[in-house]
Amino acid sequence: MSQHLTHPTPRPKLGHVETIVVDSAKVACDGGLGPLGHPRVWLKIAGHQAVCPYCSRLFVLNPDTAQNNDH
């Protein structure tokens, strides 16, 4: 029996990917390491997740708030 998931859990094949659950479809990422991080970038979550192009952090939109962020 196949189970259909609307928000599947990402399963990275290479290394560890930091996953951050957020309540807004617009998020900022600076790498989180202070001066050792990267330039701040703003990401817009289309669908239910977005990946930072610098540090590969995965931002996942909380399914409970996803319906309320249609701006």
Jmol script that loads the backbone (N, CA, C; Angstrom):
load data "model"
ATOM      1  N   MET A   1       0.852  -1.175   0.000  1.00  0.00           N
ATOM      2  CA  MET A   1       0.000   0.000   0.000  1.00  0.00           C
ATOM      3  C   MET A   1       0.895   1.234   0.000  1.00  0.00           C
ATOM      4  N   SER A   2       0.665   2.127  -0.945  1.00  0.00           N
ATOM      5  CA  SER A   2       1.453   3.344  -1.074  1.00  0.00           C
ATOM      6  C   SER A   2       0.824   4.472  -0.256  1.00  0.00           C
ATOM      7  N   GLN A   3       1.652   5.216   0.433  1.00  0.00           N
ATOM      8  CA  GLN A   3       1.175   6.324   1.249  1.00  0.00           C
ATOM      9  C   GLN A   3       1.572   7.638   0.586  1.00  0.00           C
ATOM     10  N   HIS A   4       0.598   8.524   0.330  1.00  0.00           N
ATOM     11  CA  HIS A   4       0.866   9.806  -0.317  1.00  0.00           C
ATOM     12  C   HIS A   4       1.082  10.868   0.757  1.00  0.00           C
ATOM     13  N   LEU A   5       2.221  11.564   0.698  1.00  0.00           N
ATOM     14  CA  LEU A   5       2.531  12.615   1.662  1.00  0.00           C
ATOM     15  C   LEU A   5       2.410  13.972   0.973  1.00  0.00           C
ATOM     16  N   THR A   6       1.681  14.902   1.604  1.00  0.00           N
ATOM     17  CA  THR A   6       1.571  16.234   1.019  1.00  0.00           C
ATOM     18  C   THR A   6       2.798  17.075   1.320  1.00  0.00           C
ATOM     19  N   HIS A   7       3.469  16.830   2.416  1.00  0.00           N
ATOM     20  CA  HIS A   7       4.695  17.544   2.789  1.00  0.00           C
ATOM     21  C   HIS A   7       5.748  16.513   3.179  1.00  0.00           C
ATOM     22  N   PRO A   8       6.394  15.903   2.194  1.00  0.00           N
ATOM     23  CA  PRO A   8       7.371  14.861   2.519  1.00  0.00           C
ATOM     24  C   PRO A   8       8.579  15.425   3.247  1.00  0.00           C
ATOM     25  N   THR A   9       9.154  14.624   4.105  1.00  0.00           N
ATOM     26  CA  THR A   9      10.365  15.008   4.813  1.00  0.00           C
ATOM     27  C   THR A   9      11.540  14.869   3.862  1.00  0.00           C
ATOM     28  N   PRO A  10      12.333  15.946   3.689  1.00  0.00           N
ATOM     29  CA  PRO A  10      13.483  15.843   2.794  1.00  0.00           C
ATOM     30  C   PRO A  10      14.489  14.822   3.314  1.00  0.00           C
ATOM     31  N   ARG A  11      15.074  14.069   2.434  1.00  0.00           N
ATOM     32  CA  ARG A  11      16.072  13.066   2.795  1.00  0.00           C
ATOM     33  C   ARG A  11      17.352  13.357   2.014  1.00  0.00           C
ATOM     34  N   PRO A  12      18.212  14.244   2.539  1.00  0.00           N
ATOM     35  CA  PRO A  12      19.437  14.576   1.793  1.00  0.00           C
ATOM     36  C   PRO A  12      20.340  13.360   1.659  1.00  0.00           C
ATOM     37  N   LYS A  13      20.980  13.256   0.505  1.00  0.00           N
ATOM     38  CA  LYS A  13      21.873  12.126   0.267  1.00  0.00           C
ATOM     39  C   LYS A  13      23.310  12.449   0.631  1.00  0.00           C
ATOM     40  N   LEU A  14      23.659  13.728   0.703  1.00  0.00           N
ATOM     41  CA  LEU A  14      25.020  14.113   0.996  1.00  0.00           C
ATOM     42  C   LEU A  14      25.064  14.987   2.246  1.00  0.00           C
ATOM     43  N   GLY A  15      25.655  14.502   3.287  1.00  0.00           N
ATOM     44  CA  GLY A  15      25.864  15.304   4.489  1.00  0.00           C
ATOM     45  C   GLY A  15      24.593  15.707   5.214  1.00  0.00           C
ATOM     46  N   HIS A  16      24.783  16.580   6.179  1.00  0.00           N
ATOM     47  CA  HIS A  16      23.686  17.074   7.010  1.00  0.00           C
ATOM     48  C   HIS A  16      23.143  18.372   6.433  1.00  0.00           C
ATOM     49  N   VAL A  17      21.834  18.480   6.363  1.00  0.00           N
ATOM     50  CA  VAL A  17      21.187  19.715   5.927  1.00  0.00           C
ATOM     51  C   VAL A  17      20.395  20.247   7.104  1.00  0.00           C
ATOM     52  N   GLU A  18      20.711  21.477   7.514  1.00  0.00           N
ATOM     53  CA  GLU A  18      19.971  22.101   8.611  1.00  0.00           C
ATOM     54  C   GLU A  18      18.589  22.465   8.103  1.00  0.00           C
ATOM     55  N   THR A  19      17.561  21.992   8.785  1.00  0.00           N
ATOM     56  CA  THR A  19      16.182  22.266   8.404  1.00  0.00           C
ATOM     57  C   THR A  19      15.556  23.184   9.433  1.00  0.00           C
ATOM     58  N   ILE A  20      14.968  24.280   8.962  1.00  0.00           N
ATOM     59  CA  ILE A  20      14.352  25.268   9.839  1.00  0.00           C
ATOM     60  C   ILE A  20      12.893  25.410   9.436  1.00  0.00           C
ATOM     61  N   VAL A  21      11.979  25.150  10.388  1.00  0.00           N
ATOM     62  CA  VAL A  21      10.555  25.316  10.147  1.00  0.00           C
ATOM     63  C   VAL A  21      10.201  26.766  10.450  1.00  0.00           C
ATOM     64  N   VAL A  22       9.542  27.432   9.493  1.00  0.00           N
ATOM     65  CA  VAL A  22       9.234  28.853   9.620  1.00  0.00           C
ATOM     66  C   VAL A  22       7.729  29.084   9.460  1.00  0.00           C
ATOM     67  N   ASP A  23       7.274  30.240   9.941  1.00  0.00           N
ATOM     68  CA  ASP A  23       5.858  30.588   9.886  1.00  0.00           C
ATOM     69  C   ASP A  23       5.548  31.657   8.845  1.00  0.00           C
ATOM     70  N   SER A  24       6.535  32.025   8.042  1.00  0.00           N
ATOM     71  CA  SER A  24       6.344  33.062   7.035  1.00  0.00           C
ATOM     72  C   SER A  24       6.918  32.585   5.705  1.00  0.00           C
ATOM     73  N   ALA A  25       6.276  32.966   4.604  1.00  0.00           N
ATOM     74  CA  ALA A  25       6.750  32.561   3.277  1.00  0.00           C
ATOM     75  C   ALA A  25       7.943  33.400   2.824  1.00  0.00           C
ATOM     76  N   LYS A  26       8.312  34.440   3.575  1.00  0.00           N
ATOM     77  CA  LYS A  26       9.490  35.251   3.259  1.00  0.00           C
ATOM     78  C   LYS A  26      10.448  35.154   4.443  1.00  0.00           C
ATOM     79  N   VAL A  27      11.658  34.649   4.208  1.00  0.00           N
ATOM     80  CA  VAL A  27      12.634  34.455   5.278  1.00  0.00           C
ATOM     81  C   VAL A  27      13.988  35.017   4.863  1.00  0.00           C
ATOM     82  N   ALA A  28      14.791  35.371   5.864  1.00  0.00           N
ATOM     83  CA  ALA A  28      16.153  35.847   5.614  1.00  0.00           C
ATOM     84  C   ALA A  28      17.133  34.806   6.139  1.00  0.00           C
ATOM     85  N   CYS A  29      18.250  34.655   5.446  1.00  0.00           N
ATOM     86  CA  CYS A  29      19.298  33.740   5.899  1.00  0.00           C
ATOM     87  C   CYS A  29      20.642  34.443   5.788  1.00  0.00           C
ATOM     88  N   ASP A  30      21.441  34.333   6.854  1.00  0.00           N
ATOM     89  CA  ASP A  30      22.801  34.886   6.840  1.00  0.00           C
ATOM     90  C   ASP A  30      23.833  33.827   7.227  1.00  0.00           C
ATOM     91  N   GLY A  31      23.422  32.586   7.224  1.00  0.00           N
ATOM     92  CA  GLY A  31      24.330  31.494   7.565  1.00  0.00           C
ATOM     93  C   GLY A  31      24.376  31.184   9.043  1.00  0.00           C
ATOM     94  N   GLY A  32      23.948  32.131   9.875  1.00  0.00           N
ATOM     95  CA  GLY A  32      23.860  31.886  11.303  1.00  0.00           C
ATOM     96  C   GLY A  32      25.173  31.802  12.046  1.00  0.00           C
ATOM     97  N   LEU A  33      26.258  32.194  11.456  1.00  0.00           N
ATOM     98  CA  LEU A  33      27.560  32.078  12.128  1.00  0.00           C
ATOM     99  C   LEU A  33      28.182  33.445  12.408  1.00  0.00           C
ATOM    100  N   GLY A  34      27.368  34.480  12.514  1.00  0.00           N
ATOM    101  CA  GLY A  34      27.893  35.817  12.773  1.00  0.00           C
ATOM    102  C   GLY A  34      28.824  36.243  11.653  1.00  0.00           C
ATOM    103  N   PRO A  35      30.034  36.712  11.996  1.00  0.00           N
ATOM    104  CA  PRO A  35      30.966  37.164  10.960  1.00  0.00           C
ATOM    105  C   PRO A  35      31.456  36.035  10.043  1.00  0.00           C
ATOM    106  N   LEU A  36      31.251  34.790  10.448  1.00  0.00           N
ATOM    107  CA  LEU A  36      31.673  33.659   9.613  1.00  0.00           C
ATOM    108  C   LEU A  36      30.558  33.166   8.699  1.00  0.00           C
ATOM    109  N   GLY A  37      29.408  33.818   8.745  1.00  0.00           N
ATOM    110  CA  GLY A  37      28.268  33.429   7.914  1.00  0.00           C
ATOM    111  C   GLY A  37      28.437  33.894   6.473  1.00  0.00           C
ATOM    112  N   HIS A  38      27.346  34.301   5.857  1.00  0.00           N
ATOM    113  CA  HIS A  38      27.389  34.790   4.480  1.00  0.00           C
ATOM    114  C   HIS A  38      26.506  36.029   4.381  1.00  0.00           C
ATOM    115  N   PRO A  39      26.543  36.737   3.252  1.00  0.00           N
ATOM    116  CA  PRO A  39      25.673  37.914   3.103  1.00  0.00           C
ATOM    117  C   PRO A  39      24.204  37.516   3.294  1.00  0.00           C
ATOM    118  N   ARG A  40      23.437  38.395   3.919  1.00  0.00           N
ATOM    119  CA  ARG A  40      22.021  38.112   4.142  1.00  0.00           C
ATOM    120  C   ARG A  40      21.287  38.075   2.805  1.00  0.00           C
ATOM    121  N   VAL A  41      20.520  37.018   2.614  1.00  0.00           N
ATOM    122  CA  VAL A  41      19.673  36.879   1.436  1.00  0.00           C
ATOM    123  C   VAL A  41      18.242  36.663   1.892  1.00  0.00           C
ATOM    124  N   TRP A  42      17.309  37.176   1.117  1.00  0.00           N
ATOM    125  CA  TRP A  42      15.887  36.974   1.389  1.00  0.00           C
ATOM    126  C   TRP A  42      15.383  35.902   0.449  1.00  0.00           C
ATOM    127  N   LEU A  43      14.662  34.954   1.012  1.00  0.00           N
ATOM    128  CA  LEU A  43      14.115  33.845   0.230  1.00  0.00           C
ATOM    129  C   LEU A  43      12.602  33.873   0.313  1.00  0.00           C
ATOM    130  N   LYS A  44      11.942  33.615  -0.803  1.00  0.00           N
ATOM    131  CA  LYS A  44      10.494  33.496  -0.807  1.00  0.00           C
ATOM    132  C   LYS A  44      10.168  32.021  -1.014  1.00  0.00           C
ATOM    133  N   ILE A  45       9.403  31.468  -0.098  1.00  0.00           N
ATOM    134  CA  ILE A  45       9.065  30.058  -0.172  1.00  0.00           C
ATOM    135  C   ILE A  45       7.902  29.878  -1.144  1.00  0.00           C
ATOM    136  N   ALA A  46       8.173  29.199  -2.224  1.00  0.00           N
ATOM    137  CA  ALA A  46       7.140  28.843  -3.195  1.00  0.00           C
ATOM    138  C   ALA A  46       6.813  27.377  -2.942  1.00  0.00           C
ATOM    139  N   GLY A  47       5.572  27.095  -2.708  1.00  0.00           N
ATOM    140  CA  GLY A  47       5.213  25.723  -2.335  1.00  0.00           C
ATOM    141  C   GLY A  47       5.346  25.585  -0.833  1.00  0.00           C
ATOM    142  N   HIS A  48       6.246  24.715  -0.378  1.00  0.00           N
ATOM    143  CA  HIS A  48       6.396  24.547   1.069  1.00  0.00           C
ATOM    144  C   HIS A  48       7.845  24.568   1.553  1.00  0.00           C
ATOM    145  N   GLN A  49       8.815  24.774   0.647  1.00  0.00           N
ATOM    146  CA  GLN A  49      10.199  24.829   1.107  1.00  0.00           C
ATOM    147  C   GLN A  49      11.066  25.638   0.162  1.00  0.00           C
ATOM    148  N   ALA A  50      12.207  26.117   0.705  1.00  0.00           N
ATOM    149  CA  ALA A  50      13.205  26.844  -0.079  1.00  0.00           C
ATOM    150  C   ALA A  50      14.581  26.518   0.493  1.00  0.00           C
ATOM    151  N   VAL A  51      15.596  26.565  -0.366  1.00  0.00           N
ATOM    152  CA  VAL A  51      16.970  26.264   0.034  1.00  0.00           C
ATOM    153  C   VAL A  51      17.821  27.510  -0.148  1.00  0.00           C
ATOM    154  N   CYS A  52      18.631  27.848   0.861  1.00  0.00           N
ATOM    155  CA  CYS A  52      19.544  28.974   0.760  1.00  0.00           C
ATOM    156  C   CYS A  52      20.641  28.638  -0.254  1.00  0.00           C
ATOM    157  N   PRO A  53      20.886  29.523  -1.225  1.00  0.00           N
ATOM    158  CA  PRO A  53      21.910  29.237  -2.233  1.00  0.00           C
ATOM    159  C   PRO A  53      23.336  29.291  -1.689  1.00  0.00           C
ATOM    160  N   TYR A  54      23.539  29.923  -0.523  1.00  0.00           N
ATOM    161  CA  TYR A  54      24.882  30.003   0.061  1.00  0.00           C
ATOM    162  C   TYR A  54      25.210  28.805   0.948  1.00  0.00           C
ATOM    163  N   CYS A  55      24.336  28.525   1.927  1.00  0.00           N
ATOM    164  CA  CYS A  55      24.687  27.527   2.945  1.00  0.00           C
ATOM    165  C   CYS A  55      23.839  26.262   2.890  1.00  0.00           C
ATOM    166  N   SER A  56      22.897  26.201   1.969  1.00  0.00           N
ATOM    167  CA  SER A  56      22.029  25.040   1.769  1.00  0.00           C
ATOM    168  C   SER A  56      21.087  24.748   2.933  1.00  0.00           C
ATOM    169  N   ARG A  57      20.873  25.737   3.829  1.00  0.00           N
ATOM    170  CA  ARG A  57      19.849  25.541   4.851  1.00  0.00           C
ATOM    171  C   ARG A  57      18.515  25.342   4.153  1.00  0.00           C
ATOM    172  N   LEU A  58      17.715  24.441   4.694  1.00  0.00           N
ATOM    173  CA  LEU A  58      16.404  24.164   4.130  1.00  0.00           C
ATOM    174  C   LEU A  58      15.355  24.826   5.012  1.00  0.00           C
ATOM    175  N   PHE A  59      14.584  25.737   4.447  1.00  0.00           N
ATOM    176  CA  PHE A  59      13.500  26.413   5.157  1.00  0.00           C
ATOM    177  C   PHE A  59      12.190  25.760   4.720  1.00  0.00           C
ATOM    178  N   VAL A  60      11.454  25.232   5.705  1.00  0.00           N
ATOM    179  CA  VAL A  60      10.195  24.542   5.434  1.00  0.00           C
ATOM    180  C   VAL A  60       9.074  25.339   6.070  1.00  0.00           C
ATOM    181  N   LEU A  61       8.066  25.658   5.277  1.00  0.00           N
ATOM    182  CA  LEU A  61       6.923  26.417   5.777  1.00  0.00           C
ATOM    183  C   LEU A  61       6.050  25.508   6.631  1.00  0.00           C
ATOM    184  N   ASN A  62       5.772  25.961   7.843  1.00  0.00           N
ATOM    185  CA  ASN A  62       4.925  25.223   8.768  1.00  0.00           C
ATOM    186  C   ASN A  62       3.570  24.991   8.103  1.00  0.00           C
ATOM    187  N   PRO A  63       3.120  23.745   7.966  1.00  0.00           N
ATOM    188  CA  PRO A  63       1.846  23.483   7.285  1.00  0.00           C
ATOM    189  C   PRO A  63       0.657  24.150   7.976  1.00  0.00           C
ATOM    190  N   ASP A  64       0.745  24.404   9.275  1.00  0.00           N
ATOM    191  CA  ASP A  64      -0.348  25.051   9.990  1.00  0.00           C
ATOM    192  C   ASP A  64      -0.500  26.519   9.599  1.00  0.00           C
ATOM    193  N   THR A  65       0.580  27.158   9.152  1.00  0.00           N
ATOM    194  CA  THR A  65       0.509  28.571   8.772  1.00  0.00           C
ATOM    195  C   THR A  65       0.573  28.760   7.257  1.00  0.00           C
ATOM    196  N   ALA A  66       0.814  27.710   6.507  1.00  0.00           N
ATOM    197  CA  ALA A  66       0.956  27.813   5.054  1.00  0.00           C
ATOM    198  C   ALA A  66      -0.290  28.403   4.407  1.00  0.00           C
ATOM    199  N   GLN A  67      -1.465  28.093   4.905  1.00  0.00           N
ATOM    200  CA  GLN A  67      -2.713  28.590   4.328  1.00  0.00           C
ATOM    201  C   GLN A  67      -2.878  30.082   4.571  1.00  0.00           C
ATOM    202  N   ASN A  68      -2.243  30.625   5.594  1.00  0.00           N
ATOM    203  CA  ASN A  68      -2.409  32.025   5.953  1.00  0.00           C
ATOM    204  C   ASN A  68      -1.370  32.930   5.314  1.00  0.00           C
ATOM    205  N   ASN A  69      -0.488  32.419   4.482  1.00  0.00           N
ATOM    206  CA  ASN A  69       0.595  33.207   3.887  1.00  0.00           C
ATOM    207  C   ASN A  69       0.452  33.333   2.382  1.00  0.00           C
ATOM    208  N   ASP A  70      -0.715  33.640   1.913  1.00  0.00           N
ATOM    209  CA  ASP A  70      -0.933  33.766   0.473  1.00  0.00           C
ATOM    210  C   ASP A  70      -0.755  35.196  -0.004  1.00  0.00           C
ATOM    211  N   HIS A  71       0.328  35.900   0.447  1.00  0.00           N
ATOM    212  CA  HIS A  71       0.545  37.264  -0.022  1.00  0.00           C
ATOM    213  C   HIS A  71       1.634  37.288  -1.037  1.00  0.00           C
TER     214      HIS A  71
END
end "model"
wireframe off; spacefill off
backbone 0.3
color backbone group
